Amino acid sequence: MAGIKDLSVLLKSIQPELDKNEYVFLSFSENQLKKLDLDSLLIFKEKEWTTIVIKKELADKFNLNYSDVWALITLNVNSDLNAVGFLAAITKKLAEASISINAVSAYHHDHLFVPINKSEEALKILKEMQTNSQH
């Protein structure tokens, strides 16, 4: 199924879903990462080090230091990677509520990492965006 590019259709179809897990962002050298062999949700190789996102419980199990805990909200609309303005509209609305966001666009969906203590508020805002876009 082809992804949706139309911004109004995307906003009407957000379908946000809050993951029950807690996540942390960590950064390692390639050698450190290979030694740890962690089950990562996300791996992104930056020029300095490699950033990974893993479940908080896994970081705790291996006594890994992290600074913040994040919730994951998946937008269950099948967004096209070439869609214009979708994440901009969402991040603007969350910024107005002082909610930081780390967005990841994957092939089928966009995923939002928000501070764990703001997850319910973020979910509520996203659902309101969807409802208000349907009018």
N, C-alpha and C positions, 0 to 999 in steps of 0.2 A: 504494500500500500504506500502510495506517495505521501510524503509529508505535506502538512498544510503551511502555506506561505501567507495567506490573507490574515492580517493583524486582527481584524474584527472577529473573524472565525476563531482564531487562536484564543483570544481573550474570552470568548463565550464558552470555550471548551477546555479551560485550564485543568479542571479536575485534580486539584492538589491532594496529595496523599502523604501523610507524615509517617516516616519509618519509625518503628519502635526502638531501634538501636540508637546508641550514642556513639559519635565518631570523633576522632582526633586527627590533626594534621601533624606529620613528622617529616623531618628532613635528614637524609643520610647520604654518605658517599656510596658509590656503586659497590665497593668491597664490603662495607658495613651491611648494606641491604642484602647482598648475597648470603652473608653469614647468618643473618637473622631469618631469612626465608619466611616472611610473614604473609599471611593471606590478606592482601590489600584490596580494598574496593576500588582504589584509584592509584595510579602511578604516573607521575609526570616528570620527565627528565628535564631539569633546568641546567643552564650552563654551570652553575655553582655546585649544586647537589641534586639529589632526586627527592622530590616531594611525594609522600604517600599519605593516603587516608585509610585508616583502619578503625575497627570497632574499639571503643574505649576499653572494653573488657580484655581485649588482646594486649593492648598497651600496658594495662595494669598487670596482666599475667607475666609479662616480660620485664616489668619494672622500667618501662620507657617513660621518659619525661615529656610532658606536653603542657602547653600553656592554657588552652581553651578546649571546651567540649562543645561539639556541634550537633545539631539535629539535621536530618536530611528530609527535604520535602521534594517529592517527585511530581512534576507536572505531567499528568497522564495524557495530554494531548499529543498527537503524533506531529510534532513540529518539524518543518523542513530546516535543514542546516542553513539554507539561504533566506530564511524568514527575516524580515527587517523590522526592528522596533519592538519585538516581543519582550525580550529581556530588559530592554530600556524602560518599557512601560512598567514592568514588574519591579525592577530595582528602584525606579523613581518613587513608586507607591510605598515600598518598604523603607526607603530612605526618609520619606516624610514622617514615618513612625519611629525613626532612629533605630532601625534594624539593619545591621550589617549583613552582607550576603556574599557568599562565594558561590558563583554559578559555574556549572559544568554542563556543556551541551554535548550530549551523546547522539548517536545516529537517530534514535527514535524520539527521545524525550530530553527535556531540560531538567536539571536537578539543582536544587538550591540548598546550600549548607548555611544555616542560620544559627546564631548562638542558642544553646539549649534552653536558656531561660526566656527566650523570645519566640520559641517555636509555636506555641499555641496562638500567640498574637499574630505571627506571620501567617499561619494557616487560616485564621479568621479573615485577615485582610485579603488573602488570595481568593477565598471563597466569596467574599463581598465583591471583589473585582469581577469574578465570573458572573455572579448574579446581576450586578449593575450593567454588565455588557450585554445581557440578554434582553434588555428593555429598549 
